[in-house]
Amino acid sequence: MRQRLDDLVEFWRFLLQRFLADRAINSAAALTYTTLFAVVPMMTVTFAMLSAIPAFQDTGEQIQNFIFRNFVPSSGETVQQYLRDFTAQARQLTWVGVALLAVTAFFMLVTIEKTFNAIWRVRQPRRGISSFLLYWAILSLGPLLLGAGFAVTTYVASLSLLSGPDALIGAKTLLAFAPLLFSTAAFTLIYSAVPNARVPLRHALLGGAFVALLVEVAKALFGLFVSLFPGYQLIYGAFATVPLFLLWVYLSWLIVLFGAELVCNLSSSRTWRRRALPRLLVLLGVLRVFHDSQQGGLAVRHADVQREGWLLPEDEWEEIVDFLEREQLVCRASGGGWVLCRDLEHYSLHRLLGQSPWPLPRPAQLPERLDEVWYPALRNALEMLHEEQAALFGGSLAQWLRARE
């Protein structure tokens, strides 16, 4: 139990370090700035899509009220009125104006996808028709599905079994959790569909539920902060609602990006300690798997490397395979996977170390034990190399400079 608790604490510490290393704080600020310009176009496009179907004529306004009532602190009521007025004016635009608004919303989706791809270490973002179809589905089918789901939910909530005088016991409590369920479903869809990577549905669901709960806690704390520290009201007066709303959007993006880090690293939650190993050891471990598979005429996939004990994340696997492919050591097999395309008997470890973009590990960075037959000899060689380097370059810098003179 103690070991599991220590592992859990270390994992969350590692997650926070990864969150800071990915510059998520700056990304949240950039997304807040983008949201400020794209929120009205997004609402306008949503209302335009819903108004195209007579059954959804009034659904857009109900969805907006539902979102501001359940997912935005009470300070956003004035902003909601501003946005309602802006959207009403935007509806009077021509189709050319609406198309420009759609382009603005399109660029917001591009920014969100780039941020998520950076977190997932995606090297090849969506391009061409696949990217266009994803954004088109979000801008066109998204509002229609949201309107249909909201209409069905409203109908179910109006049934006498749930809201009437003879309502079932616990039905009202279940309805009270509807915003949390909507939020979980939305975040799950975002984490599973936006990044151009394979995201397990259970990981997206866990991350969506975590972020939904965190948003509810943040909303309560934010409302408490506004009520206990009315400094914004004294400084900005009637304009105080706008900076408070922007602060809430910024906090929301911080939470969403932290949830993305969680979903991205859930696959390595039990084996994240492997990531602390020097990359050279991981590279040699992967090459050993390739060498053993070559003896049996088998291709190597990421899952094969994981089964051999090297449970490295997807982004590290792709980085190592890219290096091996550049060195013409591996190539993609016709049936999928990778195979060795060079005889390792004629490729020295010295050459591999010279071409490797990763530095040689110091003896202090090497683990005491590693379940690989080549590790003891490699460890001894690295220790001897370190001692030789210390002996050759052990003199002071001043002595070396005088010797050069």
PyMOL commands that set and color helices and strands:
alter all, ss='L'
color gray80, all
select helices_A, chain A and resi 2-21+24-51+54-56+59-70+74-90+95-119+128-157+160-163+171-176+178-193+201-228+231-268+272-276+279-295+302-307+314-326+344-346+349-355+363-365+375-392+397-404
alter helices_A, ss='H'
color red, helices_A
select strands_A, chain A and resi 330-332+338-340
alter strands_A, ss='S'
color yellow, strands_A
deselect
rebuild
show_as cartoon
